[in-house]
């Protein structure tokens, strides 16, 4: 039932997006999202966004979702006696805070390594910049692997071969999952149509993930007025403690 419902959504959306056949318009690829804004509320537990599209002929589909870039520091701990201390560290720049690659079949089956490197198809091909290396750190390779491993463990990096469904009449669809700890910001959803080991068409669709509601207002206030927010939290904690103390004495 869900498959047919998604197929119907794709058909209706594509009908409004492009009335003429893609071949007549010389457009190899067209794609869009069911939602361009994901709102994070207090009870947010993650969500799925439908990506759908159509092609002018056969081919493979690769989709890359990248979150806002950040700077990450990866540290290595060594044990000195009974204490663990940071011994080596590497600071990486231009790190996608979220990264997901999905395709209709394994990338290795239709995208050569040169293509995967150029379009950063896969976590092994993400292009970081090394901003700072602590003196004594010899090789950054293990730190890159640790970065990907940690992001994957947090559910922020992922790979989904076979997640893109190729439907009738050259339609395709997939569900993009965003976990409850997804970072806010502007995301770029890159869709590639690949034929004969070559990208013949590509499209980029923006997606915004933002906090909304009371939680968003508190978040914005805390970042715009950090000293005042800290003072209010301390005062509130004192009041709650005093009220709790009075209640316990009366009981």
Buried (B, 14 or more C-beta within 10 A) or exposed (E): EEEEEBBEBBBEBBEEEBEEEBEEEEBBBBBBBBEEEBBBEEEBEEBEBBBBBBBBEEBBBBBBBBBBBBEBBBBBEEEEEEEEEEBBBBBBEEBBBBBBBBBBBEBEEBBEEEBBBEBBBBBEBBEBEEEEBBEEBEEBEBBBEBBBEEBBEEBBBBBBBEBBBBBEEBBBBBBBBBBEEBBBBEBBBBBBBBBEEEBBBBBEBEBEBEBBBEBBEEBEEBEEEEEEBEEEEEEEEEEEEEEEEEEEEEE
